[in-house]
Amino acid sequence: MQLSSIAQKDIRSNLHPYTNHIAHQQTGPKTYVRGEGIYIWDEHDNKFIEGLAGLWCTSLGFSEQRLADAAKRQLETLPYNHSFAGRTAPVVTELADRLISIAPKPMSKAYFVTSGSEAVDSAVKIAWYYNNALNRPEKKKIISRVRGYHGVTIACTSLTAIPVIQDAFDAPLDRFKQIGTPHYYRFSEPGETEEEFASRRAAELEELILAEGPDTIAALIAEPLMGAGGVIPPPKTYFEKIQKVLRKYDILFIADEVINGFGRTGNPWGCDTFNIDQPDMITVAKQLSSAYIPIGATLISEEIFQVIAEASNRLGVWGTGFTYSGHPVGAAVAIETLDIYEERNIMGHVREVMQPFQSRLRELNSHPLVGEARGAGLIGAIELVENKETKQPYDPDMKVALQVYQKCLENGLILRALPSGDSVGICPPLIITESQVHDLFDALGKALDQVWNEIQPVSISTAIA
Ligand SMILES: Cc1ncc(COP(=O)(O)O)c(C=O)c1O
């Protein structure tokens, strides 16, 4: 196959994240050149529904002029400013105030970063600083859940408990511990109710805390609905029980809203949908700016603020910060995004289209390839199994989820084969219309039928987050 000149440059120079580099050298990149609404076009002018909103992020689609204008205005006014030593730009202060006012639970301050990973990494640092300030130097371990996805800095890789992401990078580091995935379909025992399963997971958390020593555990981090690890909503009563254990041992709760936040699960926040009532920190990114520009934030409670403020006074400074913390262009685009969410009642729109979305999703439960179709709001996944009765997965070498992903592409739909288990993620821009929801599921249904009819091993080896 003759590679285009851009493809030749790409394989010469571009090291892609989450890519099999040898396969990429042979096939070259998939190159997309423009977008409009929920659609994007490749270099050959083929049109696709972006059924994963990029990486769960382009909530307002690919052609929102107001976001481009907001960036341009700010670039022409004050293209850069930083937040060190109390410096700010009006848009940054505005955005902090706005985020605190819409946070799902009382939060005190917003600390700006430029990605979800930086938001999570900062939450870990804050938890450590907090416990040092309280003279609890041993209370530093962070607990995450197997299959949780929290990003890829060294601390985040230690939290993201997915083998292909951790093993070859020497993760997790010592201070990071894991508990089981709250996935009822896959891990419940025969006859166990969702509530009983949730109690078992909470009991496992307590056992781990007691085994490690409560005085050594700083925080637990959890996505309200797990995203990249398989789109897994928690079992009923799960977070009520988990939070009770955390409170008992004075352990902080970090709610990772990087995918869930800003309407994805059918409510403004995943905390609302899944009954998380006392997060101490909340991490956000992605839909905060509809991903038009990199920006994220770590929101912290008043109690944490008071403790770290006092320590910063004692030490002379809170010794952390990024060059791009409080970048005014990111803040301007984020404010415009939040304005659009409000003015166009995007939340109301999500609540309407999530009905057909969830009902078309659930219909896939009857497809012979699908073991479980699950989700909430405008996010879902299908888990593919060889035997629906026993839930037996396919041989991993068959890469069935990747086969479905590829058939979807042939049918004009971009979804994502998730890096853990044979699941395919579905997470369209929030602006998707009802008839586009049907187009999406028609294409997915066709792809599933095609894979079912010709199911065979493939040699491609790529895992995509
Ligand atoms: C829940 C969650 N947290 C953190 C991250 C990391 O965000 P980023 O890729 O912007 O660093 C992601 C990315 O998908 C995520 O889904």
The ligand as an ORCA input file, in Angstrom:
! r2SCAN-3c Opt
* xyz 0 1
  C     -11.670      9.569     34.608
  C     -10.419     10.053     33.973
  N      -9.490     10.659     34.732
  C      -8.358     11.148     34.211
  C      -8.104     11.031     32.858
  C      -6.843     11.571     32.295
  O      -7.110     12.671     31.503
  P      -6.057     13.158     30.396
  O      -6.032     12.129     29.327
  O      -6.629     14.486     29.963
  O      -4.750     13.321     31.079
  C      -9.048     10.418     32.026
  C      -8.809     10.279     30.578
  O      -9.531      9.619     29.866
  C     -10.219      9.906     32.599
  O     -11.144      9.283     31.860
*
